[in-house]
Amino acid sequence: MARLTFLGAAGVVSGSRHLLEAGGGRVLFDCGLFQGEKLVRLRNWRPLGVPAAALDAVVLTHAHIDHSGWLPRLVREGFRGRILATPATADLLPLLLYDSAKCQAEDAAFANRHGYSRHQPALPLYEERDVAAALELVQPGPRGVWFEPAAGIRCRYHDAGHMLGSGFVEVEAEAERPGPLRIVFSGDVGRYDAPLYNDPAPPPPCDYLVCESTYGDRDHTPTRPLDELEAVTNEAIGRGGLMLVASFAVGRAQQLVYLLRTLMAAGRVPELPIWVDSPMAADALAVFRRHQGEHDFSEAKLAGVAEALASPFVRTARTAEESKGINAHDGPGIVIASSGMMNGGRILHHLARRLPDERTTVLVAGFQAKGTRGRTLLEGATTLRIHGRDIAVRAAVRQIDAFSGHADRREIGRWLAGMPAPRTTFLVHGEPPAARGMAEYLATSRGWHTVVPAIGQAFELSG
Ligand SMILES: [Zn+2]
């Protein structure tokens, strides 16, 4: 008998952790950090729900922290199995996980300074040595090739088109019936015609589907990211100040640089300095160059990431001094900094300095979870609390939906178009209205049997 247990990303857009038990094997699909509101983040301190040492393996769909960021904690709790990932995901993991350890340390130090932790002293969720121990367990393997994370469970990756290295996972699990039980874990599904990334590959038929639903209750406006970016950038230049782009350091930042350089090379936007203000984003550029074959360059006249990133207009700020140097710039220019939801990172210093200036444009280029500063700004806040101060918001706030790395409802529908109805489709990785929206959409438009699982809920998968 096979069993599927949802240990995270149920009712929230983070903490992806799905446990499959079949044929005596136990495999965790993704091992993400909970992010967003405090109540959600507190879940990171709870044990997994099954003993970490009892897991055979973790299969990662991609490197984003909400899918990989709990791995060091899992290792700290006794996990010693293999961590399986595509080569590009394996290459990105050190950047993301060491950065996450640094954030954990900073959070703990901040809590100690302000004395609000339940623990005295406050401790980080994990440390660099836990990251090093987790990275020792990583085994990269290419897409399209079957691998066996545990006896009785076979998997293979297909391109999910969501970020460098991303893959949805086709699983065959030993069953009591003749022939295996087939399950597909979508991970995060990318978008069609997204610049730099391939379209998501069509999913194979399956008995059970675990599908993301980040944008399950809406459709993105059907515009091209390059056109929207051109309009917003030219408007920002007209306003006369800096355009601050809050972005994930890995994936979105490189895509933005690529597109901005494409626009500048085509004369659609004037040549302007672009600062990539993040050591992690700078390191990620190198990983993107190593995996050029993964990318789809058909969008642009530029031959690839390397050309876009080697331009003298693209400046990377690795050190804090280099970052502070950007403050001296008065006039049009573009700063790309993390974090993507404005919950931390260097973007905060730029926001604190530039938000009161009406010449500034803030570009929001990704999903903004409830309770984040990014969401607050989008909701029209006139002040924003940063580093303990209320900062007046006079800047223009713009959003480009097209930059979302996630398929919307219509695109998930397109992705699943050729798939015969699974017995059950589980909708995960969505806030409750989005997960319900996707469930209703598939039920009404396709007649599929859908379930929105709760955290901790387990399902017997009949063979
Ligand atoms: Zn993702």
Residues whose N, C-alpha, C, O or C-beta is under 5 A from the ligand:
A	BS01	ZN	H64 D188
